[in-house]
Amino acid sequence: MGRIEGKVAIVTGAASGIGAGVASRFLAEGASVLAVDRAPAPAPGTDGARFDSLQVDLAQPDAAARIANRCIERFGAIDILANNAGICDYRLLEDTDDATWDRAIAINLTAMFKLCRATAAVMKARGWGRIINTASIMAERPYPSLTAYTASKHAVAGLTKSVAIELGAHGITANYILPGAVLTGITAPLIAADPTLRETYDTMGVVNRMAMPEDIANAFLFLASDEASFITGHGLAVDGGALLKM
Ligand SMILES: NC(=O)c1ccc[n+]([C@@H]2O[C@H](COP(=O)([O-])OP(=O)(O)OC[C@H]3O[C@@H](n4cnc5c(N)ncnc54)[C@H](O)[C@@H]3O)[C@@H](O)[C@H]2O)c1
């Protein structure tokens, strides 16, 4: 038996990085997975029966409804929402134009809110649910050149706590994860452009390495499992101790 055997999960940002790691781990632990991304998300492994993917831009107004409907049509349920897709644009405050701000909020926050809203009724009807939102250590600390990103991630904490307080009585938990630096599609190009950044990331925490997507996927799996049924409204830092030093 897998740890989330028979559960049905939506994973956003599943074509790359943390989301790909979460989709793969959830599948390995017995869940069915709808992998959502604007890029194609190929099936990890060979078990096609429990995997489906939907290519959609989460900033589109109808994205959440399309995702929830597809998951119900394909798997007949929604038990776990891994709200993970996000973008990170480094710009100083005065270089942050309206479009940059709006897109960060649309993808990092509004899309998460809409998916929480679109899936709540199905989870309530089943009396069980897990909502896990990807924030960042920037949900607790600011960082230069990341005004829009930091604001959006602080708001993910507020969104998650609000969802938790409303849905707790229905057997639904809502938590957010605060990753430190993770080797993914966001950080790999930055390291390629400036290889000294790898050392910076490796020493951000006290564990002396940057995270791999699997490190974050392990936390998603725990929060999705029955073992985490009494944990809600919580932010779990998976940062190798980076917040200790910030
Ligand atoms: N990598 C890090 O160091 C780090 C640290 C803290 C938090 N995070 C957060 O982790 C989450 C996942 O990022 P990652 O590091 O795996 O990056 P990534 O770029 O590897 O993956 C993000 C995925 O989200 C998808 N995506 C982005 N915008 C989308 C949209 N509008 N519609 C649909 N899909 C969209 C991308 O196509 C991509 O596949 C993000 O919320 C990010 O803010 C990352």
PDBQT file of the ligand as one rigid body, heavy atoms in Angstrom, charges set to zero:
ROOT
HETATM    1  N1  LIG A 301      13.291  26.781  -6.958  1.00  0.00    +0.000 N 
HETATM    2  C1  LIG A 301      13.340  27.418  -5.804  1.00  0.00    +0.000 C 
HETATM    3  O1  LIG A 301      14.439  27.716  -5.288  1.00  0.00    +0.000 OA
HETATM    4  C2  LIG A 301      12.072  27.780  -5.082  1.00  0.00    +0.000 A 
HETATM    5  C3  LIG A 301      12.165  28.282  -3.787  1.00  0.00    +0.000 A 
HETATM    6  C4  LIG A 301      11.003  28.627  -3.104  1.00  0.00    +0.000 A 
HETATM    7  C5  LIG A 301       9.779  28.466  -3.709  1.00  0.00    +0.000 A 
HETATM    8  N2  LIG A 301       9.711  27.980  -4.982  1.00  0.00    +0.000 N 
HETATM    9  C6  LIG A 301       8.376  27.830  -5.571  1.00  0.00    +0.000 C 
HETATM   10  O2  LIG A 301       8.219  26.519  -6.043  1.00  0.00    +0.000 OA
HETATM   11  C7  LIG A 301       7.193  26.501  -7.036  1.00  0.00    +0.000 C 
HETATM   12  C8  LIG A 301       7.652  25.643  -8.196  1.00  0.00    +0.000 C 
HETATM   13  O3  LIG A 301       8.758  26.275  -8.813  1.00  0.00    +0.000 OA
HETATM   14  P1  LIG A 301      10.035  25.468  -9.318  1.00  0.00    +0.000 P 
HETATM   15  O4  LIG A 301      11.178  25.989  -8.565  1.00  0.00    +0.000 OA
HETATM   16  O5  LIG A 301       9.769  24.017  -9.364  1.00  0.00    +0.000 OA
HETATM   17  O6  LIG A 301      10.161  26.098 -10.778  1.00  0.00    +0.000 OA
HETATM   18  P2  LIG A 301      10.020  25.470 -12.234  1.00  0.00    +0.000 P 
HETATM   19  O7  LIG A 301      10.156  26.623 -13.159  1.00  0.00    +0.000 OA
HETATM   20  O8  LIG A 301      10.947  24.324 -12.402  1.00  0.00    +0.000 OA
HETATM   21  O9  LIG A 301       8.533  24.931 -12.258  1.00  0.00    +0.000 OA
HETATM   22  C9  LIG A 301       7.434  25.808 -12.286  1.00  0.00    +0.000 C 
HETATM   23  C10 LIG A 301       6.407  25.242 -13.249  1.00  0.00    +0.000 C 
HETATM   24  O10 LIG A 301       5.260  26.091 -13.185  1.00  0.00    +0.000 OA
HETATM   25  C11 LIG A 301       4.782  26.230 -14.508  1.00  0.00    +0.000 C 
HETATM   26  N3  LIG A 301       4.038  27.473 -14.653  1.00  0.00    +0.000 N 
HETATM   27  C12 LIG A 301       4.502  28.740 -14.461  1.00  0.00    +0.000 A 
HETATM   28  N4  LIG A 301       3.559  29.620 -14.784  1.00  0.00    +0.000 NA
HETATM   29  C13 LIG A 301       2.476  28.902 -15.187  1.00  0.00    +0.000 A 
HETATM   30  C14 LIG A 301       1.198  29.252 -15.661  1.00  0.00    +0.000 A 
HETATM   31  N5  LIG A 301       0.821  30.526 -15.838  1.00  0.00    +0.000 N 
HETATM   32  N6  LIG A 301       0.334  28.270 -15.972  1.00  0.00    +0.000 NA
HETATM   33  C15 LIG A 301       0.692  26.973 -15.830  1.00  0.00    +0.000 A 
HETATM   34  N7  LIG A 301       1.895  26.584 -15.423  1.00  0.00    +0.000 NA
HETATM   35  C16 LIG A 301       2.781  27.547 -15.097  1.00  0.00    +0.000 A 
HETATM   36  C17 LIG A 301       6.028  26.252 -15.387  1.00  0.00    +0.000 C 
HETATM   37  O11 LIG A 301       5.733  25.931 -16.741  1.00  0.00    +0.000 OA
HETATM   38  C18 LIG A 301       6.897  25.212 -14.694  1.00  0.00    +0.000 C 
HETATM   39  O12 LIG A 301       6.726  23.925 -15.253  1.00  0.00    +0.000 OA
HETATM   40  C19 LIG A 301       6.902  27.954  -7.364  1.00  0.00    +0.000 C 
HETATM   41  O13 LIG A 301       5.712  28.351  -6.709  1.00  0.00    +0.000 OA
HETATM   42  C20 LIG A 301       8.092  28.690  -6.770  1.00  0.00    +0.000 C 
HETATM   43  O14 LIG A 301       7.778  30.007  -6.413  1.00  0.00    +0.000 OA
HETATM   44  C21 LIG A 301      10.827  27.633  -5.678  1.00  0.00    +0.000 A 
ENDROOT
TORSDOF 0
